Structures are given as C-alpha cells and as structure tokens.
Amino acid sequence: MSYSDLTKPSPATATFADIWKDEIDANNKAYRETGDFRFAGGNAPATEAHFVIWSPAKSVVLSILNTATQCTSKQAGAGVRVKLCPMRLVIYEGIRTRVLDADRGCFLELDTFDGRVAPVATAYAAYDVPSRTVKTGLVIKGQAIDGCSHGIPVPP
C-alpha cells in the first residue's frame, strides 16, 4: 500500500484528492464549523492509502481515506493506531472512469521514532486474478487483525 497526504494538494496527489473530493470537502467543513481555521491554505488533515492494479486495458485503484470525520478508532497500541475508514474502488478504462464505494476498511497509522517507522505492523493488498478480487489485510506483531481482512470484487 502507498500513502498520500492530501492536506496540501499537489500534482502528485491530485488523482487521490479527486477520488475523495466530496469527503475532503465535508471534512474541511466540519473543521470550520468547530472554529478550526488552521487549514485555510489547504485541507484539514486527510491522508489516503492506495493499491493500484495495471493492465493493458484498464487500471484499478483501491483507495482508503483517513479523516477525523469519516473514520472510527478500532484499536491502538504497539506504536500503531487502526481506524475503520471508507474505501473506494476506481476503475479507469480509456476515458471512462467508474468510482464505486467499497465499504469500510482498516487504515494503519504508524508512530515514528527518530524519523523511522516502528516496524511492528503491515497493511497489505494483493490482486487475486482468478477471483478478480482485491484482498486486503493488516498484521500487527505477526497477528492478523480481526475485521481487517477484506475481499473486494473488481467488476468487469
């Protein structure tokens, strides 16, 4: 899984900011409504993780958005926080784009120590070709986290 910080929009994160524009706007609004204007030059805190599948005919992106307004805490400890956050599956075929909600998934936030990430947890995604399914999961200290393993079907 790769991560993008959507707090400060940039050309490198534009695709992911577009996928989540409605949720980012709602998150920004929620911050403003509480009187928090620290992020007027960008977005309120928002990060996303993604997994990309490339083929000659189409590309598929599984993205999960981490914001204060859309995620709920699942567990914390060992230098990590696990949140349940919304997921979207985006299918690009030529000029056609389909954006599909994909339920909620586990987002992994890692604490850093001296600029390095604590190596106790891993979020993963893989594409299973025969079943046309993106499989995701989360492992902390060698243990799979309950409720974090998903099989997301990729429509034809």
C-alpha positions in Angstrom: 0.0 0.0 0.0 1.2 3.5 -0.8 0.2 6.6 1.2 -0.6 10.2 0.2 -1.0 13.3 2.3 -4.0 15.2 1.0 -3.7 18.1 3.4 -1.6 20.1 0.9 -2.9 19.5 -2.6 -0.2 18.8 -5.2 0.0 17.4 -8.7 1.3 14.1 -7.2 -1.8 13.7 -5.1 -4.4 15.3 -7.4 -5.9 11.9 -8.5 -6.5 10.8 -4.9 -7.9 14.2 -4.0 -10.3 13.9 -6.9 -11.4 10.4 -5.8 -12.3 11.8 -2.3 -13.3 15.4 -3.1 -16.7 15.1 -1.5 -15.4 13.6 1.7 -12.4 16.0 1.9 -14.9 19.0 1.4 -17.1 17.6 4.2 -14.1 17.1 6.5 -13.0 20.7 5.8 -16.5 22.0 6.5 -16.6 20.1 9.8 -13.3 21.6 11.0 -14.5 25.1 10.0 -17.8 24.6 11.8 -15.9 23.9 15.0 -14.0 27.2 14.6 -10.8 25.5 13.4 -9.4 27.5 10.6 -5.7 26.3 10.8 -6.0 24.6 7.4 -7.4 27.5 5.4 -4.5 27.2 2.9 -5.2 23.6 2.2 -7.3 20.8 3.5 -8.0 19.7 7.1 -5.9 16.6 8.0 -6.6 13.9 5.4 -4.4 11.0 4.3 -5.1 8.1 2.0 -3.6 4.7 1.2 -4.0 3.1 -2.2 -3.2 0.0 -4.2 -3.1 0.1 -8.0 -3.6 -2.7 -10.5 -2.4 -2.1 -14.0 -3.3 -3.9 -17.2 -3.2 -3.0 -20.9 -7.0 -2.5 -20.9 -7.7 -0.9 -17.6 -6.3 0.4 -14.3 -8.0 -0.2 -10.9 -7.3 1.8 -7.8 -8.4 0.8 -4.3 -8.2 3.8 -2.0 -9.0 4.3 1.7 -9.4 7.8 3.2 -8.3 8.7 6.7 -10.1 11.8 8.1 -11.3 12.7 11.6 -14.9 12.9 10.4 -15.1 9.6 8.4 -13.1 7.2 10.5 -13.7 5.4 13.8 -11.0 4.1 16.0 -10.7 0.3 16.1 -7.6 -0.3 18.3 -4.3 1.3 19.4 -1.1 0.1 20.9 2.4 -1.0 20.0 3.1 2.3 18.2 0.1 2.0 15.8 -3.5 3.1 15.5 -6.0 1.2 13.5 -9.1 3.0 12.2 -12.1 1.9 10.2 -12.4 4.3 7.2 -14.2 4.5 3.9 -12.8 2.7 0.8 -13.4 3.4 -2.9 -12.6 1.3 -5.9 -11.9 3.4 -9.1 -11.8 1.7 -12.5 -10.2 3.6 -15.4 -10.8 2.2 -18.9 -9.6 4.6 -21.6 -11.5 7.9 -20.9 -14.2 6.1 -18.8 -13.9 6.3 -15.1 -16.1 4.5 -12.6 -16.0 5.3 -8.8 -17.5 2.7 -6.5 -17.9 2.8 -2.8 -16.2 -0.3 -1.3 -17.5 -0.4 2.3 -15.0 0.4 5.2 -11.5 -0.9 5.7 -8.7 -0.7 8.2 -6.3 2.3 7.9 -3.0 1.9 9.7 -1.4 4.9 11.3 2.2 4.3 12.5 4.1 6.3 15.1 7.6 7.3 14.1 10.7 7.1 16.3 13.7 9.2 15.3 12.3 9.7 11.9 11.9 5.9 11.3 8.6 4.0 11.3 8.2 1.4 14.0 8.4 -2.0 12.2 5.6 -3.7 14.1 2.7 -3.5 11.6 2.0 -4.0 7.9 -1.1 -3.2 5.8 -1.2 -5.2 2.5 -3.3 -5.6 -0.6 -3.0 -8.0 -3.4 -5.0 -8.8 -6.6 -6.2 -12.4 -7.0 -6.5 -12.9 -10.7 -8.8 -16.0 -10.8 -11.4 -14.5 -8.5 -11.0 -10.9 -9.7 -10.7 -9.7 -6.1 -8.5 -7.3 -4.3 -7.6 -8.8 -1.0 -6.6 -6.6 1.9 -5.4 -7.1 5.4 -3.5 -5.8 8.4 -0.9 -7.6 10.5 0.5 -6.3 13.8 3.3 -8.1 15.6 2.7 -11.1 13.4 -1.1 -11.3 14.1 -3.8 -10.7 11.6 -6.2 -8.1 12.9 -9.9 -9.2 13.1 -12.2 -7.3 10.8 -9.4 -6.0 8.6 -9.2 -8.8 6.0 -11.4 -8.0 3.0 -12.1 -9.3 -0.4 -13.2 -6.6 -2.7 -14.6 -7.8 -6.1 -13.4 -5.9 -9.2 -16.4 -5.7 -11.6 -15.7 -6.5 -15.3 
